[in-house]
Amino acid sequence: MARRRIDPTRRLARAILTNARAAGCELVPVAERSKPWNTATFDGLRLEYTFNAVAGDALDRWLEQLPSVDFRTPGHLVADIATASVAWSTDVATVLINALTVEER
């Protein structure tokens, strides 16, 4: 039976969801985008994720520590991850997260 490969975009999305859940935040995926990123020495992906979440202290704390999380995604090193924006409504926040991965060789 052939193993189904999960692309790096999906792997990182799962890792983000797992990390948020462990911090007491339930994220609901809304959208994700990826596009290839290259330099003379590296290949990777620029990733953009949109999530909805219940607004509150747990979300604030999780977003604050997000850039320091060491996400593990087989085959790709997460070189950078950050909250790009948060749009608040009464009790829901729409969070945009940007990440940059580099292929491990």
DOKE-118703 format. One record per residue: residue number from 1; chain; x, y, z of N, C-alpha, C in turn. Coordinates in Angstrom, 1 decimal. Atoms other than C-alpha are relative to their C-alpha. Layout:
BEGIN
 num chaine   n_c1   n_c2   n_c3  ca_c1  ca_c2  ca_c3   c_c1   c_c2   c_c3
 NUM      A      X      Y      Z      X      Y      Z      X      Y      Z
...
end
This chain:
BEGIN
 num chaine   n_c1   n_c2   n_c3  ca_c1  ca_c2  ca_c3   c_c1   c_c2   c_c3
   1      A    0.8   -1.2    0.0    0.0    0.0    0.0    0.9    1.2    0.0
   2      A   -0.8   -1.3    0.1    1.4    3.4   -1.0   -0.4    1.0    1.1
   3      A    0.3   -1.0   -1.0    1.8    6.0    1.7   -0.4    1.3   -0.7
   4      A    0.4   -1.3    0.5    0.0    9.2    1.0    0.8    1.1    0.6
   5      A   -0.8   -1.1   -0.5    2.2   12.2    1.2   -0.9    1.2    0.4
   6      A    0.7   -1.2   -0.4    0.9   15.2    3.1    1.0    1.2   -0.3
   7      A   -0.8   -1.1    0.4    2.2   18.4    1.7    0.4    0.9    1.2
   8      A   -0.4   -0.8   -1.1    4.1   20.9    3.9   -1.0    1.0    0.5
   9      A    1.1   -1.0   -0.4    1.2   23.4    3.9   -0.9   -0.7    1.0
  10      A    0.9    0.7   -0.8   -1.1   20.8    5.4    0.7   -0.4    1.3
  11      A   -0.7    0.5   -1.2    1.5   19.5    7.9    0.2    1.2    1.0
  12      A   -0.2   -1.1   -0.9    2.2   23.0    9.3   -1.4    0.4    0.5
  13      A    1.3   -0.3   -0.5   -1.5   23.7    9.5   -0.4   -0.9    1.1
  14      A    0.3    0.9   -1.1   -2.0   20.6   11.6    0.8    0.3    1.2
  15      A   -0.9   -0.3   -1.2    1.0   21.5   13.8   -0.5    1.3    0.7
  16      A    0.6   -1.2   -0.6   -0.5   25.0   14.3   -1.2   -0.3    0.8
  17      A    1.3    0.4   -0.6   -3.9   23.6   15.2    0.3   -0.8    1.3
  18      A   -0.3    0.8   -1.2   -2.3   21.1   17.7    0.6    0.9    1.1
  19      A   -0.7   -0.9   -0.9   -0.1   23.8   19.3   -1.0    0.9    0.7
  20      A    1.0   -0.9   -0.5   -3.1   26.2   19.7   -0.9   -0.8    1.0
  21      A    0.9    0.8   -0.9   -5.3   23.4   21.2    0.7   -0.3    1.3
  22      A   -0.7    0.2   -1.2   -2.6   22.6   23.7    0.1    1.2    0.9
  23      A    0.0   -1.3   -0.7   -2.6   26.3   24.7   -1.4    0.4    0.4
  24      A    1.4   -0.4   -0.4   -6.4   26.3   25.2   -0.7    0.7   -1.0
  25      A    0.7   -0.7    1.0   -7.3   27.8   21.9   -0.5   -1.0   -1.1
  26      A    0.5    0.8    1.1   -9.6   26.2   19.4    0.0    0.9   -1.3
  27      A    0.0   -0.7    1.3   -8.8   27.4   15.9   -0.9   -0.7   -1.0
  28      A    0.7    0.5    1.0  -11.1   26.9   13.0    0.6    0.4   -1.3
  29      A   -0.7   -0.4    1.3   -9.3   26.8    9.6   -1.0    0.6   -1.0
  30      A    0.8   -0.7    0.9  -10.8   29.2    7.1    0.6   -0.1   -1.4
  31      A   -0.7    0.0    1.3   -8.2   29.4    4.3    1.5   -0.3    0.2
  32      A   -1.4    0.1    0.0   -4.7   28.5    3.4    0.5    0.2   -1.4
  33      A   -0.6   -0.2    1.3   -2.4   29.5    0.6    1.5   -0.3    0.1
  34      A   -1.4    0.2    0.0    1.1   28.6   -0.4    0.6    0.3   -1.4
  35      A   -0.6   -0.2    1.3    3.5   29.6   -3.1    1.5   -0.2    0.2
  36      A   -1.5    0.3    0.0    7.1   28.5   -3.9    0.8    1.3    0.3
  37      A   -0.9   -1.0   -0.3    9.9   30.6   -2.5    1.4   -0.5   -0.2
  38      A   -1.3    0.4    0.3   13.5   30.4   -3.7    1.0    1.1    0.1
  39      A   -1.2   -0.9    0.1   16.9   32.0   -3.3    1.1   -0.8   -0.7
  40      A   -1.1    0.7    0.7   20.2   31.0   -4.8    0.4   -1.3    0.7
  41      A   -0.4    1.2   -0.8   20.8   28.5   -2.0   -1.2   -0.8    0.7
  42      A    1.1    0.7   -0.7   17.3   27.6   -0.6   -1.2   -0.1   -0.9
  43      A    1.3    0.1    0.6   14.0   26.4   -1.8   -1.0   -0.2    1.2
  44      A    1.0    0.1   -1.1   10.8   26.6    0.3   -1.3    0.5   -0.4
  45      A    1.4   -0.4    0.3    7.3   27.9    0.6   -0.3    1.2    0.9
  46      A    0.7   -1.0   -0.8    5.6   31.1    1.7   -1.4   -0.4    0.2
  47      A    1.3    0.6   -0.4    2.5   30.1    3.6   -0.8    1.1    0.7
  48      A    1.0   -1.0   -0.6   -0.6   32.1    4.6   -1.2   -0.8    0.5
  49      A    1.1    0.7   -0.6   -3.2   30.7    7.0   -1.0    1.0    0.6
  50      A    1.0   -0.8   -0.7   -6.5   32.2    8.1   -0.8   -0.9    0.9
  51      A    0.8    0.8   -1.0   -8.2   30.9   11.2   -1.0    0.9    0.7
  52      A    0.9   -0.7   -0.9  -11.2   31.9   13.3    0.2   -0.6    1.3
  53      A   -0.1    0.5   -1.4  -11.0   31.6   17.1   -0.8    0.8    0.9
  54      A    0.7   -0.8   -1.1  -12.8   32.6   20.2    0.9    1.0    0.6
  55      A   -0.9   -1.1   -0.5  -11.4   35.9   21.3    0.1   -0.2    1.5
  56      A   -0.2    0.1   -1.4  -10.0   35.9   24.8    1.5    0.0    0.4
  57      A   -1.4    0.0   -0.5   -6.9   35.7   27.0    0.8   -1.1   -0.5
  58      A   -0.8    1.2    0.5   -5.9   32.2   25.9    0.5    0.3   -1.4
  59      A   -0.4   -0.3    1.3   -5.8   33.4   22.3    1.1    1.1    0.0
  60      A   -1.0   -1.0   -0.1   -3.9   36.5   23.2    1.4   -0.6    0.4
  61      A   -1.2    0.7   -0.5   -1.3   34.4   25.1    0.7   -0.8   -1.1
  62      A   -0.5    0.9    1.0   -1.0   31.9   22.3    0.7    0.8   -1.2
  63      A   -0.5   -0.8    1.1   -0.5   34.6   19.6    1.3    0.6    0.4
  64      A   -1.3   -0.7   -0.5    2.2   36.3   21.7    1.2   -1.0    0.0
  65      A   -1.1    1.0    0.0    4.3   33.1   22.0    0.2   -0.7   -1.3
  66      A   -0.1    0.7    1.3    3.7   31.9   18.4    1.3    0.1   -0.7
  67      A   -1.2   -0.1    0.7    6.9   33.2   16.9    1.2   -0.8    0.6
  68      A   -1.1    0.7   -0.7    9.0   31.3   19.5   -0.2   -1.5   -0.1
  69      A    0.3    1.4    0.1    7.4   27.9   18.8    0.9   -0.7   -1.1
  70      A   -0.9    0.8    0.9    9.7   25.3   17.2   -0.9   -1.0   -0.7
  71      A    0.8    0.9    0.7    7.3   23.7   14.7    0.8   -1.1   -0.7
  72      A   -0.7    1.1    0.7    8.3   20.3   13.4   -0.9   -0.4   -1.2
  73      A    0.7    0.5    1.2    7.3   19.5    9.8    1.0   -0.8   -0.8
  74      A   -0.9    0.8    0.8    9.1   16.6    8.1    0.3    0.6   -1.4
  75      A   -0.4   -0.5    1.4   11.1   17.8    5.1    0.2    1.5   -0.1
  76      A   -0.1   -1.5    0.0   10.8   21.5    5.9    0.3    0.6    1.3
  77      A   -0.3   -0.8   -1.2   12.3   23.8    8.5   -0.9    1.3   -0.1
  78      A    0.8   -1.2   -0.1    9.9   26.5    9.6    1.0    1.2    0.4
  79      A   -1.0   -1.0   -0.2   12.3   29.5    9.3   -0.6    1.2    0.7
  80      A    0.7   -1.2   -0.6    9.7   32.2   10.3   -1.5   -0.3    0.1
  81      A    1.4    0.0   -0.1    6.2   32.3   11.6   -0.5    1.2    0.8
  82      A    0.5   -1.2   -0.7    4.2   35.3   12.7   -1.4    0.3   -0.2
  83      A    1.4   -0.5    0.2    0.8   36.8   13.2    0.0    1.2   -0.8
  84      A    0.0   -1.1    0.9    0.2   39.1   10.3   -1.1    1.0    0.4
  85      A    1.1   -0.9   -0.4   -3.1   40.5   11.5   -1.1   -0.8    0.8
  86      A    1.1    0.5   -0.8   -6.0   39.9   13.9   -1.2    1.0   -0.2
  87      A    1.2   -0.8    0.1   -9.5   41.2   13.1   -1.0   -0.5    1.1
  88      A    0.8    0.3   -1.1  -11.6   41.3   16.2   -1.5    0.4   -0.2
  89      A    1.4   -0.3    0.0  -15.4   41.1   16.4   -0.4   -0.2    1.5
  90      A    0.5    0.1   -1.4  -17.5   40.8   19.6    0.7   -1.2    0.7
  91      A   -0.5    1.2   -0.7  -16.4   37.2   20.5    0.8   -0.9   -0.9
  92      A   -0.8    0.8    0.9  -14.5   35.9   17.4    1.1    0.9   -0.6
  93      A   -1.2   -0.7    0.6  -11.1   36.8   16.1    0.3   -0.8   -1.3
  94      A   -0.5    0.6    1.2  -10.0   36.2   12.5    1.5    0.3    0.0
  95      A   -1.4   -0.1   -0.1   -6.3   35.5   12.6    0.7   -0.4   -1.3
  96      A   -0.8    0.3    1.2   -3.9   35.7    9.6    1.4   -0.3    0.5
  97      A   -1.4    0.4   -0.3   -0.6   33.8   10.1    0.8   -0.2   -1.2
  98      A   -0.9    0.2    1.1    2.3   34.0    7.7    1.2   -0.9    0.5
  99      A   -1.1    0.9   -0.3    5.1   31.4    7.6    0.9   -0.1   -1.2
 100      A   -0.9    0.3    1.1    8.2   30.7    5.6    0.7   -1.3    0.4
 101      A   -0.7    1.3   -0.3    9.6   27.2    5.3    1.1   -0.1   -1.0
 102      A   -1.2    0.3    0.8   12.9   26.0    3.9    0.1   -1.5   -0.1
 103      A   -0.1    1.4    0.2   13.3   22.5    2.4    1.3   -0.5    0.7
 104      A   -1.2    0.6   -0.6   15.7   20.3    4.4    0.6   -0.9   -1.1
 105      A   -0.7    0.8    1.0   18.3   18.6    2.3    0.9   -1.0    0.6
end
